[in-house]
Amino acid sequence: MRAMRFTAGLLTAAMLAGCGGDPPPRSIPRIDPSQVGPQGPGRASIDAAARGGPTAGSPGAVFGSGISDEQDFDAVASRETIESDAERIARQRDRYRLIAPTTLPSRDERAGPSIVEYALSTVHPPGRQVYRRFRLFRRSHVASCSKYGSSDLAQEAFLSLGGPQKDRENLDPDGDGYACGWDPGPFREVAGR
């Protein structure tokens, strides 16, 4: 496969095409001084003039490609008033709805063990042995853990197979009750423990 080389012009054209804009001009266009404010042309005015579009201060001007001119005071002041702002705020207040909190649904016990509940029920750090382990496994700890896509999934499987007291698949060889490097710390932190 041949490596593609990107240039600034190619990237600009790709970005404009992705946003629905026109490709950049081949040469730098001349800017009409009557369209430039007293502080000089801003980058957005130059870009807009280069594409032949509206410039700063003209109603509905869009700078760049698909970017609003809402941050340009002159552009907004030409089409908005204090009264129109008040009407818009009133419409937004009418649509605002406060939803009352409800009780959380209870967790279905058939879903299996909850690693969140388990994390909050423990207090010891990872690595501290709490449960006895016997070293009679043919398969290594790493091979056992590699069956699971994440330590959360390994911990769920470990708990559903009798963990933390029993370790039938060699997921917790150090006996800390946490399978495959699983850490209860983030769950405790969220709960403020």
N, C-alpha and C positions, 0 to 999 in steps of 0.2 A: 504494500500500500504506500503510495507516494504522500509525503508530508506536504500539507498545504501551507503556504506562506501568506500571512496576513499583513496588510499594510494599513496605515491609518485611514486611507480613503476607502479601502474595502470594508473595514470595520464600521466606519461611519455609514456607508451605504447599506450595510446589513442591518444596522440598528434602525436607520430610517425606514427601511423596507419592512422591518418587523413591526414598526409602530404605525405603518400606513403612510409614512411621509414620502416626499419625493427624494430621488437620489441627489447627492450634493452636486453643485455646478462644477464644471471643468475648470473654470477660471474664477478669480475673485471678482465679485460684482462691485460696481460702483454704487455708493449709497447716496440717495438724494438728501442733501443737507436740510431740506424743509421737513423731513421725517425724523430728524435727530433733535433731541431735547437740548436744553442749555448746558447740561452737564456732559454732553458728548454721548456718543452711541454706546448703549449697553450691549453686552454680548448677545442678549436675546434679540435686540433690535437688528443687529448685524445679521444674525442667523435668519430672522424673518425676512429681512430685505433681500438676502441672498436667494431665498426661495421664491421671491416675488409675492410674499404674503403680507398680512397686516403687520404693522410695527407697533412699538410701545405707544400707548395712548389711544389707539384705534379700538373701537368697541369689539369685543370678542376676540381680541388678539390671542393667538396661541403661540407660545415660544417653543423653540425646538420642534419636537414632533409629538403632539398629543399632550403637551404639558400646559396646564392652565396658567392664565395671567392673573390669578387671584391675588398674587403678592405685589402687583403693580398698582400703586395707589391711584394714579391717573386713569388707568384703564377701568378700574372698579368704580371710581367716582363718576365716570362718564355714563354709567348705566345703572348704578345703585343710588338710593337715597336713604335718609334716616327712616322715612316712612316705609319704604320697601323692606328695610331690615327689620323693622318692628312687625310688619305683617308676616315675614318669614319666621321670626321667632315665635309669634303667636300660633302659626300653623304647626310648628314643631312641638310646642307645649300641648296643643290639642291631641297630637298623636302619641304623646308620652303616656305610657301605661306602667303603673307599678304593680308588679306581680308579687302576691303574698307568698311567703315561704311555706312549704308543706313539709311533712315528715318524710324522711328518706325511706325508701322501700327496704324491707328486711332482706338480707342476703339468703339465697337459696342454699341450704346445707348440702344439697346434692351436687353443687358445683365443685366440691372438693375443698381442701384446706385453703385458708386465706394466708398468704405470706405477710399481708399487712397486719392482721391480728397476731400472727406469730411474732413478727418483729416487735410489736408493742408489748407483747407478753414477756419478752426477754430483756435482761439488763446487762448481761456479760458481753464483753467485746469479742470480735472474731479472733480466733487463734487460741483462746483459753479453753482447755479441755474440761468438759462438763459431763460427758457420757463416755462409758468404756467402749473401746473398739478392739476387735480381734482381727489379726492380720492373716486371714485365711483365704484371701481372694486371689483368683487366677488372673483376673483382668486388672490393669493398673487404674489408679484414680483418674488419670488424664484421659484414658480411653473411655471410662465410664461417663465422665463429664462431657466428652465430645459428642455424645448422642443428643445433647440439648442445645438449642440455639442461643440460650442466654442463661445466666445464673439464676434468674427469676424462675424460669421454667424448670431448671434442675431442682431448685428449692421446693417448688410445688410437687414435683414427682417424689422427692425425698420425703416430704411430709405425708403424702398419700400412701407411701409404702411402709409406714410405721415409724418414720423419723419423728423426732430426733433420737428417741431411745434406740431404735433399730436402724441399721444401715445395710440393707440387703444388696445394694448395688455399688458399694464402695464410693459413695459420693461425698462422704464426710469422714475421711480417715483420721483427722486430728481430734474428732469428738467434740467439736465446739457447737454442734447443732446447726451449722450453716454449711450447706452443700455447695461445692464447686466455687468457692470464693465469694459466695453471696454475702452481702453486707446489709444488716438491718439499720444501719446508721441513717440513711436518707429518710426512711419511714419514721424513725424516732424524731429526727430533726423537724419534719413537717408537723408532727404532733406536739412539738415543744418539749420533748423529753431528753 
